[in-house]
Amino acid sequence: MRLAMAQMSSTDSPDANLEIVLDGVRDASAAGADLVVFPEAAMCRFGVSLRDVAQPLDGPWASAVAAAADAHGVAVAAGMFTPAPDGRIRNTVLVARPGRAPLAYDKIHLYDAFGFAESRTVAPGHRPLVFDVGDCTVGVATCYDIRFPALFTELARRGAQMIVVPTSWGSRPGKLEQWEILTRARALDSTAYVAGVGQAEPSDPAIRDSLAPTGIGHSRLSDPFGSVIADYDSAVQMGVHDIDLALTDKARSALAVLANARDIPRLDRTNPHD
């Protein structure tokens, strides 16, 4: 399959960001992509009130992306925000495929770290998501999810040959090095391609230096053996990459980490001597 990775820099305007996404869908289709992946928060950057911009999956923002997927014959994964019943919102990845109903992955692991508390305004998801694009089964994770290997191995057990990770990474010291390690490690854990697609580094210093995780760029594609196929810099850009799905089968036969895994008993914290 052919994958497009669209590293964009979201503004605080969902309408302006929608135009960027629609242009990216058109460009990805023209390049022959089967799937184009945009970052987390493609709908609106972090650091503003997301409750004011959240829309349901059948709202105008997602519907416009789905219409573009239909018109251009390319699948799309893009980060947006949807309302949650408890008054918070969900950090959602919209999956739009030509001629099919849109799907949604709601981020399971919330970013309550490095001085940021996503759970104050965002409700967690509970269900992993895999979907098909042609002959490829694709899993979805979002940003902070990449620190939790169990999600990636579960997606692989559900058949994922590639896992896309829309991301808006924080810019604190050491974070880039962690991102580089984590993308390769999760590819090895799942013996799947891992496509981490990040928000580009904001050009406005006030946004770039805020506590909100507004992006550092450095989208990265790793293969099922953990080798880096593509490594972007911090600027806005789109790359198109051909994916050899046979390499996933080869890695799962050679490394066999999924087949060899055993369930490990978890410590009962109420009875640590159990």
C-alpha positions in Angstrom: 0.0 0.0 0.0 1.0 3.6 -0.4 0.9 5.8 2.8 0.9 9.6 2.9 2.1 11.3 6.2 0.8 14.9 6.4 2.8 16.9 9.0 0.8 20.1 9.4 0.6 22.9 12.0 -2.9 23.4 13.2 -4.2 26.9 14.1 -7.0 27.7 16.6 -9.4 27.9 13.6 -11.2 24.6 12.7 -12.3 26.1 9.4 -8.7 27.1 8.5 -7.4 23.7 9.5 -10.1 22.0 7.5 -8.9 23.7 4.4 -5.4 22.4 5.1 -6.7 18.9 5.6 -8.8 19.0 2.4 -5.8 20.3 0.4 -3.7 17.5 1.9 -6.3 14.8 0.9 -6.2 16.1 -2.6 -2.4 16.1 -2.8 -2.2 12.6 -1.3 -4.7 11.3 -3.8 -2.7 12.9 -6.7 0.4 11.1 -5.4 -1.4 7.7 -5.5 -1.8 7.3 -1.7 -4.2 4.7 -0.4 -4.2 6.3 3.1 -3.3 9.8 4.3 -2.7 10.4 8.0 -2.8 13.8 9.6 -1.8 14.6 13.2 -3.7 14.6 16.5 -5.5 17.9 16.9 -5.7 18.5 13.2 -9.1 20.1 13.8 -7.7 22.6 16.3 -4.4 23.0 18.2 -4.0 22.5 21.9 -3.9 25.4 24.2 -7.4 26.8 23.5 -10.9 25.8 24.7 -11.5 22.5 22.9 -15.1 22.3 24.2 -15.9 25.3 22.0 -14.8 23.5 18.8 -15.8 19.9 19.4 -18.3 18.4 17.0 -20.0 15.0 16.6 -18.7 12.5 14.0 -21.6 13.5 11.8 -21.0 17.2 12.2 -19.8 19.6 9.5 -16.0 19.2 10.1 -15.9 15.4 9.9 -18.5 15.3 7.2 -16.3 17.5 5.0 -13.3 15.3 5.5 -15.5 12.2 4.7 -16.7 13.9 1.5 -13.2 14.6 0.5 -12.2 10.9 1.1 -15.1 9.9 -1.2 -14.3 12.5 -3.9 -10.6 11.7 -4.1 -10.8 7.9 -3.4 -8.3 7.9 -0.5 -8.7 6.9 3.1 -8.1 9.6 5.7 -7.1 9.5 9.4 -7.2 12.9 11.2 -7.3 14.1 14.8 -10.4 16.0 15.9 -12.5 16.5 19.1 -15.9 15.2 19.7 -18.3 15.8 22.6 -18.5 13.4 25.6 -21.7 12.8 27.6 -20.1 14.1 30.9 -19.5 17.6 29.5 -15.9 16.9 28.6 -14.7 16.1 25.0 -13.0 13.2 23.5 -9.7 13.3 21.7 -10.8 11.5 18.5 -9.1 10.2 15.4 -11.6 10.3 12.5 -11.2 7.5 10.0 -12.9 8.2 6.7 -12.8 5.7 3.8 -14.4 6.1 0.4 -17.9 4.8 0.3 -18.0 3.7 3.9 -19.3 5.1 7.1 -16.7 7.1 9.2 -15.1 5.4 12.2 -13.7 7.0 15.4 -10.9 6.0 17.8 -11.1 7.9 21.1 -7.7 8.2 22.8 -7.5 5.7 25.6 -4.4 7.0 27.5 -4.8 10.7 28.5 -1.8 13.0 28.8 -1.6 13.8 32.5 2.1 14.4 32.4 4.8 17.0 32.3 2.5 19.6 33.9 -0.4 19.1 31.5 -3.7 17.5 32.6 -5.6 16.3 29.6 -8.2 14.5 31.7 -9.6 17.7 33.1 -11.2 18.4 29.8 -11.0 15.1 27.9 -12.8 11.8 28.6 -10.9 8.6 27.9 -11.8 6.1 25.2 -12.1 2.4 25.9 -12.0 0.5 22.6 -9.0 -0.2 20.3 -9.7 0.3 16.6 -8.5 -1.5 13.5 -9.8 -0.9 10.0 -9.0 -2.1 6.5 -7.5 -0.1 3.6 -7.3 -2.5 0.7 -5.3 -5.5 1.8 -3.8 -3.7 4.8 -5.3 -3.9 8.3 -4.5 -0.6 10.1 -4.5 0.0 13.9 -4.9 3.4 15.5 -3.2 5.0 18.6 -2.8 8.6 19.6 0.2 10.5 20.9 0.6 9.5 24.6 -0.8 6.0 23.7 2.7 5.3 22.3 4.1 5.0 25.9 1.8 1.9 26.5 3.0 -1.2 24.6 0.0 -3.3 25.5 -2.2 -1.3 23.2 0.2 -1.9 20.3 0.4 -5.6 20.9 -3.4 -5.8 21.2 -3.8 -4.0 17.9 -1.3 -6.5 16.3 -3.3 -9.4 17.7 -6.4 -7.9 16.1 -4.6 -8.1 12.8 -2.9 -4.7 12.4 0.0 -4.7 10.0 0.5 -1.0 10.4 -0.4 1.3 13.3 -0.9 5.0 12.7 -0.2 7.4 15.6 -1.5 10.9 15.0 0.4 13.0 17.5 0.9 16.5 18.9 4.1 16.0 20.9 5.3 18.3 23.7 8.5 20.2 23.4 10.1 19.7 26.8 13.8 18.6 27.2 14.4 15.0 26.2 11.0 14.6 24.5 12.3 14.3 21.0 14.7 11.5 22.0 11.8 9.7 23.8 9.7 10.0 20.7 12.4 8.5 18.5 12.9 5.6 20.9 9.2 5.0 21.4 8.2 4.8 17.7 10.9 2.2 17.1 10.1 0.2 20.2 6.4 0.0 19.5 7.2 -1.2 16.0 9.3 -4.0 17.5 6.6 -4.8 20.2 3.9 -5.2 17.6 6.0 -6.4 14.6 4.1 -3.8 12.6 4.8 -0.7 10.7 4.4 2.4 13.0 3.6 5.7 11.4 3.8 8.5 13.9 2.5 11.7 12.3 3.1 14.8 14.3 2.1 18.4 14.4 4.9 20.5 12.9 6.7 22.9 15.3 4.6 26.1 15.6 6.1 29.2 14.1 4.7 31.5 16.9 7.2 31.3 19.9 4.4 31.9 22.4 2.5 28.8 21.2 5.7 26.8 20.8 6.9 27.5 24.3 3.5 27.0 26.1 2.8 24.1 28.4 0.3 22.7 25.8 1.7 19.9 23.6 1.6 21.8 20.3 4.0 19.7 18.3 7.7 19.4 17.4 7.4 17.7 14.0 9.6 14.7 13.5 7.0 12.4 12.1 8.6 9.0 11.7 7.9 5.7 9.9 9.4 2.6 11.4 9.2 -0.9 9.9 8.3 -4.1 11.7 11.9 -4.8 12.5 12.3 -1.3 14.1 14.3 0.2 11.3 13.5 3.8 10.4 12.2 4.3 6.9 11.4 8.0 7.1 12.3 10.7 9.6 11.0 14.2 9.1 12.3 17.4 10.4 10.2 20.0 12.3 8.6 21.8 9.3 5.3 21.4 7.6 5.6 18.7 4.9 4.0 15.7 3.4 5.8 12.5 2.4 4.5 9.4 0.5 5.8 6.0 1.3 5.3 2.5 -0.2 4.6 -0.1 2.4 5.7 -3.8 1.8 3.1 -5.7 3.8 5.0 -8.9 3.4 7.7 -7.6 5.8 5.1 -7.8 8.6 4.7 -11.5 8.1 8.4 -11.9 7.9 9.0 -10.1 11.2 6.2 -12.0 12.9 7.8 -15.3 11.8 11.4 -14.3 12.6 10.9 -12.3 15.8 7.8 -14.2 17.0 7.2 -11.9 19.9 3.4 -12.1 19.5 3.5 -15.9 19.3 5.9 -16.3 22.2 4.3 -13.8 24.6 2.9 -15.2 27.8 0.4 -13.6 30.2 2.2 -12.2 33.2 0.2 -12.2 36.5 -0.3 -8.6 37.7 0.4 -7.6 41.3 -2.6 -7.2 43.5 -1.7 -4.0 45.2 -4.1 -4.8 48.1 -2.1 -7.9 48.8 1.5 -7.4 47.6 2.7 -10.8 49.0 0.2 -12.7 46.9 
